[in-house]
Amino acid sequence: MRKIESKNLVDAYILLGANLGDKIATFALARQLIAKWCGEIISESLLYESDAWGFKAPEHFLNQVILIRTLQQPLDLLSSILSIETFLGRKREQTDTYASRTIDIDLLYYGHEVIELEKLIVPHPRLHLRRFTLLPLCEIAPAFTHPVLHKTHEELLNEADDKSDVRAIEKLSD
């Protein structure tokens, strides 16, 4: 991995997801903490509601993509994101299966970097498979080109096998 100079601002796309508790309040607090601990929020998508992906859950998920501008290195940004999840009550289980959660924060992109480390893979390895990620990405960055697949978000959405029902519901207010 190429070291990014700390004086350079990098645009990073982050996905918020949750299906437990007061999801809207949790997202609002997560955004405040991201702005405080990670970087300036440049753009945010609407909220999107969908059924669970990869498992059955009684509660719908909410998802939102935000674009931040950060000075943090990738692993430092990941550490900040994990700290925010913990602060907001996320308890990570050591399992390979999906589960309901109060908050999930995924680093989707770090600039146009391709990062493959034990603790971090960027671009997120499943973002191109999931409508709940692609729809909000298309809303705020339709022409952004995936640095591995070399396709825009619009192209990835049009080619995705995932046809699940994902609905835009509203924008969070500050």
C-alpha positions as CSV (number, residue, x, y, z in Angstrom):
1,M,0.0,0.0,0.0
2,R,1.2,3.4,-0.9
3,K,1.5,5.8,2.0
4,I,-0.8,8.8,1.7
5,E,0.8,12.0,2.9
6,S,-1.0,13.1,6.1
7,K,-1.2,16.7,4.8
8,N,-3.3,15.6,1.8
9,L,-7.0,15.5,2.2
10,V,-8.6,12.3,0.9
11,D,-12.2,11.8,0.0
12,A,-13.6,8.6,1.6
13,Y,-17.1,7.1,1.1
14,I,-18.6,5.5,4.2
15,L,-21.8,3.4,4.5
16,L,-24.0,3.5,7.6
17,G,-26.3,0.6,8.3
18,A,-28.6,-0.5,11.1
19,N,-31.7,-2.5,11.8
20,L,-32.0,-2.3,15.6
21,G,-33.0,0.5,18.0
22,D,-33.7,4.1,17.0
23,K,-31.9,3.9,13.7
24,I,-32.5,7.5,12.7
25,A,-31.2,8.9,16.0
26,T,-28.2,6.5,15.8
27,F,-27.4,7.7,12.3
28,A,-27.6,11.3,13.4
29,L,-25.2,10.6,16.3
30,A,-22.9,8.5,14.0
31,R,-22.7,11.4,11.5
32,Q,-21.8,13.9,14.3
33,L,-19.1,11.6,15.6
34,I,-17.7,11.0,12.0
35,A,-17.6,14.7,11.5
36,K,-15.8,15.2,14.8
37,W,-13.4,12.1,14.7
38,C,-12.9,11.4,11.0
39,G,-13.3,14.3,8.7
40,E,-15.6,16.9,7.2
41,I,-18.9,15.5,5.8
42,I,-19.0,16.7,2.2
43,S,-22.2,15.0,1.0
44,E,-24.8,12.5,2.2
45,S,-27.4,10.4,0.5
46,L,-31.0,10.0,1.5
47,L,-31.9,7.2,3.8
48,Y,-32.6,3.9,2.1
49,E,-34.7,1.1,3.6
50,S,-34.4,-2.6,2.7
51,D,-34.8,-6.1,4.0
52,A,-31.7,-7.7,5.5
53,W,-29.1,-8.9,2.9
54,G,-27.7,-12.4,3.4
55,F,-29.9,-13.4,6.4
56,K,-33.5,-13.2,7.7
57,A,-34.3,-10.4,10.2
58,P,-37.6,-9.1,11.4
59,E,-36.6,-5.4,11.2
60,H,-35.8,-3.5,8.0
61,F,-32.3,-2.0,7.6
62,L,-31.6,1.6,7.0
63,N,-28.6,2.6,5.0
64,Q,-26.9,5.9,4.1
65,V,-23.7,6.7,2.2
66,I,-21.7,9.8,3.3
67,L,-18.7,11.3,1.6
68,I,-16.1,12.7,4.0
69,R,-12.8,14.6,3.4
70,T,-10.2,13.3,5.8
71,L,-6.6,13.7,6.8
72,Q,-6.5,10.3,8.4
73,Q,-4.5,7.4,7.0
74,P,-6.7,4.3,6.0
75,L,-6.0,2.2,9.1
76,D,-6.4,5.3,11.4
77,L,-9.8,6.0,9.7
78,L,-10.8,2.4,10.2
79,S,-9.8,2.6,13.9
80,S,-12.0,5.8,14.3
81,I,-14.9,4.1,12.5
82,L,-14.7,1.0,14.8
83,S,-14.5,3.3,17.9
84,I,-17.6,5.1,16.8
85,E,-19.4,1.7,16.3
86,T,-18.3,0.7,19.8
87,F,-19.4,4.0,21.3
88,L,-22.8,3.6,19.7
89,G,-23.2,0.1,21.2
90,R,-22.1,-2.2,18.4
91,K,-20.9,-5.6,19.8
92,R,-19.0,-7.5,17.1
93,E,-19.4,-11.3,17.3
94,Q,-16.6,-13.5,16.0
95,T,-18.7,-15.2,13.3
96,D,-18.8,-15.4,9.6
97,T,-22.6,-14.9,9.4
98,Y,-24.6,-11.7,9.1
99,A,-26.6,-10.5,12.1
100,S,-28.9,-7.7,13.1
101,R,-27.0,-4.6,14.5
102,T,-27.5,-1.2,16.1
103,I,-24.9,0.3,13.8
104,D,-22.5,-0.9,11.1
105,I,-20.1,1.6,9.5
106,D,-18.2,0.4,6.4
107,L,-15.4,2.2,4.6
108,L,-16.3,1.8,1.0
109,Y,-13.6,3.8,-0.7
110,Y,-10.5,5.7,0.4
111,G,-9.9,8.0,-2.6
112,H,-9.1,5.8,-5.5
113,E,-6.8,3.6,-3.5
114,V,-6.8,-0.2,-3.6
115,I,-5.9,-1.5,-0.2
116,E,-5.6,-5.2,0.7
117,L,-4.6,-5.8,4.3
118,E,-5.6,-8.3,6.8
119,K,-7.8,-5.7,8.7
120,L,-8.9,-3.6,5.7
121,I,-9.9,-4.2,2.1
122,V,-10.8,-1.1,0.0
123,P,-12.8,-0.8,-2.1
124,H,-15.2,-2.7,0.0
125,P,-15.2,-6.2,-1.5
126,R,-19.0,-6.6,-1.7
127,L,-20.2,-3.0,-2.5
128,H,-20.8,-3.9,-6.2
129,L,-23.2,-6.7,-5.2
130,R,-25.6,-4.8,-3.0
131,R,-28.4,-2.4,-4.1
132,F,-28.5,-0.9,-0.6
133,T,-25.0,0.3,-1.2
134,L,-25.1,1.1,-4.9
135,L,-28.3,3.2,-4.9
136,P,-27.1,5.7,-2.3
137,L,-23.7,5.8,-4.1
138,C,-25.4,6.5,-7.4
139,E,-27.3,9.3,-5.7
140,I,-24.2,11.2,-4.6
141,A,-21.5,9.9,-6.9
142,P,-23.0,8.2,-10.0
143,A,-19.9,8.7,-12.2
144,F,-17.3,7.7,-9.6
145,T,-15.3,4.8,-11.1
146,H,-14.6,1.8,-9.0
147,P,-10.8,1.5,-9.0
148,V,-10.7,-2.3,-9.4
149,L,-13.8,-3.0,-11.6
150,H,-13.3,0.2,-13.7
151,K,-17.0,0.8,-13.9
152,T,-19.1,3.7,-12.6
153,H,-21.6,3.2,-9.8
154,E,-24.4,3.6,-12.4
155,E,-22.9,0.8,-14.5
156,L,-22.4,-1.4,-11.4
157,L,-26.0,-0.9,-10.4
158,N,-27.3,-1.7,-13.9
159,E,-25.3,-4.9,-13.9
160,A,-26.0,-6.0,-10.3
161,D,-27.8,-9.4,-9.8
162,D,-29.3,-8.0,-6.6
163,K,-32.9,-7.0,-7.4
164,S,-34.0,-6.5,-3.7
165,D,-36.4,-3.8,-2.9
166,V,-34.5,-0.7,-1.7
167,R,-36.5,2.4,-1.1
168,A,-35.3,6.0,-0.5
169,I,-37.2,7.3,2.5
170,E,-35.8,10.6,3.7
171,K,-32.8,12.8,4.4
172,L,-31.5,13.1,7.9
173,S,-31.8,16.5,9.5
174,D,-29.0,17.9,11.6
